Amino acid sequence: MRVPILDTKRQYETIGKEVEEKVVEVLRSGSYILGQNNKALEEDFAKYCDCKHAVALNSGTDALHLALRALDIGAGDEVITVAFTFVATTEAIGIVGAKPVFVDIDPNTFNIDVDKIESLITPQTKAILPVHLYGQPCDMDKIMDIAKRHNLYVIEDCCQAVGATYKGKKVGSFGDVGCYSFYPTKNLGTMGDGGMAVTNSEYLKNRMIALRNHGGAIRYYHDEIGVNSRLDEIQAAILRVKLPYIDKWNKQRRENAYRYNELFAKYPEIETPKELDDTYCVYHQYTIKIENRDEVHKLLAENGVGAMIYYPVPLHLQKVHEYLNVKEGSLPVTEENTKLVMSLPMFPELTEEEQKYVVETVIKCLNQTKAAV
Ligand SMILES: *Cc1c(COP(=O)(O)O)cnc(C)c1O
């Protein structure tokens, strides 16, 4: 059997006809940029995210980048974030000329360790940028409390967490701006690139609308240096087809996650994911901790199981961040977990039979690595 980490084709089989109709409609309409689909998607997505406004953009990276720009964060400023994330999180901070300051993570949730934030705040700190990694919400009450007391902005990286909630409220609706990605592998993925910034601030909405379209609200009048980061109408139309399904898909992901938990229950050598109380985790990834991780990963590939390592090198040890001079050993929990984590096949259409095969194969491969030593 072969079980891929993600199979986008299976989802296409269920919605392809609807998508094709809507795409053809766009093609025939002659309106390809900032049209009706953008507007409708922004309205629906804002509502879905418990926010007043949404600004459609070209990517999740640009959502982060333009959120920082809209908040006037730039050279000389510091943004507190994690090193246990995808590089786009800190790339956005670097693009605006600010400096990422890394906090260690909580080993249970893989998210920002809220008890370690305050000691890193300096007069230069402007914002906290938590990442809801793998679809798991961060402890937003604590983060918002710290931000309020120190007068800091909060930008939420929700790129892996469409539909996740904390105490009944969608992630992205707590901070100043919530940033989403519709990259095809995300839990709400389109068929190209796409992103969205959500906010309750009309001012920030208008800033981001101007920034995404060459820095001006009125065509051919430019107030500041912007970018070209518009979502095209084809992607917006596809996302409008997909958005009504996201709750169902997230529910299926959760069912699959709990089935994995059950199947792994008799194998204490596998650490399965935990959830914070009062959160709705959407399992963008199902990530276990396992010893001999790299050998197991290699054997799994040979046995047809598409596991992935998110992410093999923490950001403070990447070449791009050498200039920050953050030494190895300074984020011990991040570094340790980087060596242990492995994400298993996870998508709504995954079958029980496939999950059983994945679990059996993980255990078989782990035992093989132990026998080898
Ligand atoms: C995917 C991702 C991004 C970037 O999104 P793009 O749409 O690919 O630019 C940012 N942060 C995290 C945590 C992501 O997973």
The ligand as a Tripos MOL2 file, in Angstrom:
@<TRIPOS>MOLECULE
LIG
   15    15     1     0     0
SMALL
NO_CHARGES

@<TRIPOS>ATOM
      1 C1          2.4420   28.2980    4.6310 C.3       1 LIG1
      2 C2          2.8350   29.1460    5.7520 C.ar      1 LIG1
      3 C3          3.1430   30.4960    5.5760 C.ar      1 LIG1
      4 C4          3.2250   31.1580    4.2410 C.3       1 LIG1
      5 O1          2.1220   31.0320    3.4330 O.3       1 LIG1
      6 P1          2.2920   31.1670    1.8270 P.3       1 LIG1
      7 O2          0.8880   31.3060    1.3570 O.co2     1 LIG1
      8 O3          2.9410   29.9290    1.3440 O.co2     1 LIG1
      9 O4          3.0930   32.3790    1.5690 O.co2     1 LIG1
     10 C5          3.4510   31.2320    6.6930 C.ar      1 LIG1
     11 N1          3.4720   30.6800    7.9220 N.ar      1 LIG1
     12 C6          3.1890   29.3860    8.1240 C.ar      1 LIG1
     13 C7          3.2190   28.8370    9.5150 C.3       1 LIG1
     14 C8          2.8760   28.5690    7.0450 C.ar      1 LIG1
     15 O5          2.6260   27.2680    7.2530 O.3       1 LIG1
@<TRIPOS>BOND
     1     1     2 1
     2     2     3 ar
     3     2    14 ar
     4     3     4 1
     5     3    10 ar
     6     4     5 1
     7     5     6 1
     8     6     7 2
     9     6     8 1
    10     6     9 1
    11    10    11 ar
    12    11    12 ar
    13    12    13 1
    14    12    14 ar
    15    14    15 1
@<TRIPOS>SUBSTRUCTURE
     1 LIG1         1 GROUP 0 **** ****
